[in-house]
Amino acid sequence: MENFAAFIAAMGIPTAIMGLLVWFLKRHIDKKEREREQREANTEKLMLMIMQNGRAAVVLAEATARAVQRIPDAHCNGDMTAALQKADELQKVEQDFLLDQGIQRIFGN
């Protein structure tokens, strides 16, 4: 009976060590997962700010172009009109892309 108790006690030590190793490993994995989630959230915020900044630049450029077109002595050639049309086309493509991405995100396609 004494040998049996010693055997059980001896078996408990490796089990405890293994449990401790698994606990440390799980803690490490959880920490890495939280860091990855934080990086992903920061990336999304950065992309949103870049898009907002780009949109603000387009709005400013469009307002400037329209103002210059109204100046009688500016002698705007077709370049200004073409640039405004190109900006409109790109905005439409961007809007379609974002709409498609939003629908895919909502419905998980």
Secondary structure as GFF3:
##gff-version 3
##sequence-region A 1 109
A	DSSP	alpha_helix	2	69	.	.	.	ID=ss1
A	DSSP	three_ten_helix	72	74	.	.	.	ID=ss2
A	DSSP	alpha_helix	78	107	.	.	.	ID=ss3
###
